[in-house]
């Protein structure tokens, strides 16, 4: 991303799009649209990226090999220096399916056998099953929540396509043609609609659209970093 997107400062999205042979690779693009930058070129397929709160590391899942797409492993990519690191889960942990950051130091992994927790570098991964007292925090990390404090969540509409806002009073349609929703701050949601990335306030306000580059095949699994404001203090 050098000279195109400054990780940890610029606002950008990371997502998956297919290479010519059909496997998934990671790409990055400014939130306002423009040229997409390919981040990975590995033969094994990649999926489920999750940007860290500081926007300089992306966690993702990578297939064990080009021919074994059933078994996946957790990897981290440092977007400042390109270094990769695998975070191993023990045998019997199940197949990883989804990732979410818990602050800057922890990563939740939803697997086929239940949620696990990992410590982020520079600490050792220290994989462990989620304890009952941690379940509420882990479950909310995987949700796309609206409001601060949250008052609803963004989800696929029950019994049909599109996205809805789900709250105590039931579901309210948000985007009948929307899919691949992503968290976008406290009061908005991002999603795909046709060939555009749409950012829409959950409450009043107008949606904005950013067209995706036409060369991308099957873009999906978006995660975003909304950038660091000018003059904002650096995080420790």
N, C-alpha and C positions, 0 to 999 in steps of 0.2 A: 504493500500500500504506500510505499515511500513516495513522497512528492504528490500524492493524490489525496490520501486521507490520513490525518494525524490521529492515530489511536490514542484514546484517553482524553482528547480535546474536541475534535470535530464530532458532529452528529452524523451517525451512519447506521446502516443495518448490515447484518451478516445473515446469509441464507444459503440454502442448498439449491443447486441447479444441476441438471444432468450433463455429463460429458457426451461426446459422440457415441461412445459404446454403451451409454445408458446408465453408467454408475454416477452416484452423486458426489459432487465436489462442493467445497465452501467458496462463497463469493462475498464481496463487500461492495456497498454502494452508498453514496451520500443520501441522507433521508429525503432530500429534495429531488432526487433522481439524477440521472447522468450516467457516465460510463461505469460499468461494473468491473471490479478487479478480482481475478481469480486468486484465492488464497492457498488452496491445496491442489495437488496434482497426483495424489496417490492412486494406485490401482484398486485397493479396497474402497468400497463405497462409504460415504460419510453422511451423517444425518444428525438431527436434533441439536443444533448449536444453541448455546446460551452465553451471552456476553456478560462479563463480570460487571459489578457496579461501577468500577473505575473505567470500563470500556477498553482495557488494554489486554485482556485475556479472553479467549473464547473456549469454553468447554464444549465437547461434541462427542458423538459416538462414531466409531470406525469399525467396519467389519474386520473380522480376524484375517481374512485374505480375500483375494479377488474372486475366489470360487466359493467361499464360505460367508454368505451374507446373513446367516441365521444367528451366528454368535458374534456379538459386538462388544467392544471394549471402550472404556472412558479415556479420552485424551484431552489434553490442554494444549492450546497454541498461543504462545506469547506473541502478540501482534506488534510489539516494539522491536523484537530481535529475531522473530521467526522460529524460536526454539519450541520443540514439541516434547511432551512428557506424557507417558501413560500412567494412569492411576488404576492400579489393579484391584479388582474385587476378588474375594476368596471363592473357591469352588463351592457351589451350592447357593451362591447369592442370587442366581437367576439371570435372565437376559436383560441387560439395561434397555430401557425404553424411552426415558425422558430425563432431562437434567434441569436443575434450578440452583441458582446461587443463594446461599444464606449469608448475606453480608459479604465481606471480602475474604473471609477465611474458611468458609464451609460450602460444600456442594452436596445437594440432595440428589439421589439417583433413584428414580422409580424403576423397579425391576419386576420381572414376572413373578417373583416371590415376595414382593413388598418393597417398601422404601428403605434405602441405606443412606448413610452419611459418610462423607469423605472430608478430610482436612485438605485445604488448598496449599500449594507451595508458598513459601519454602518449607513448610512443615511436611512430615511424612503423611501419606494418605490416611493411615489409621482407620481402615474401613470398619463400620459397625452398623448393626441393625438400629433402626429408629426406635427409641424408647416411647412408651405411651405418652409420657409428658411432653414429648417433642412433636407428636403427630399433628397437632393443630397448626403449628408453625410450618411444618413441612408441607402439609396439604395446601396451605394458603400460598406457599411459594410456587406451586404448580398451577394455581388459578390465575386467570386474567381478571384483576379486580378493578373496579371503578370507584373513585372517590377517595378522599383522605380525611377521616378514616373511611375505609371501604363501606359502601352501602349496597353494592351489587357486583355481579360477576358477568363476564362476557362468555357466552357458550354457544355451541351449535343449537339451533332451535329444535325443540322436541318434536319428533314426528315429521320432520321435513328438512329442507336445505336452508342455508342462510345462517345469519348470526342473530342472537337475541341478547337482551339485557335481562338477567335473571335476578330477582330480588324476593323479598318476603311476600310480595303481592302477586308473584308469578312472573311470566315472561312477557317482555315487550320487544317486538321486532326492531332490529337495528339496521340490518343490511341483508335484504332478501337474496342477493347474489354474492354476498361476502363469504370468504373462507380464509383459512390460515390466519386467524386472528393473533395479534401479539400485544403485549402490554406497551402502552405509549404514555408514560407519565400517569398522574393520578386522575386526570379528567378526560382522557381521550383513549381511543383504541385504534390500532392500525390493522389493516387486513388487505387481502387481495380481492380485486374485482375485475374480471377480465384481464387485460394486460396492464393494469395500473395498481400501484400501491396507494391505498386510500388511508388518510388519517382523519378521523371524525371525532368531534367532541361527544361525550356520552350525553351531555345536557345540551343547552342551546348553543348555536354556533354553526358555522359552515364547514363542510368537509373540503379537504384539499387533496389533489391527485398528483402523483409522480409516475410518469410512464416508465415501465421497465424496458431495458434494452431488448430489441427484438431477437438478438442472437441467443438469448437464454432459453433453455429447454426445461419446462416444468419447474419453474421457481416455486419454492415452498419453504416451510419451517423457518420463518423470519424471527429474528431477535434484534433489538435495537438498543443503541446508546444515544441519548439525546444531547450529548455534548456538555462541555464545561463552560460555564458563562465567563466572560471576560472579567477578571478581577476576583473570581471565586477562589477561595483558599484551597490549596492543594490538600488532599486527604493524606493522613499519615499512613 
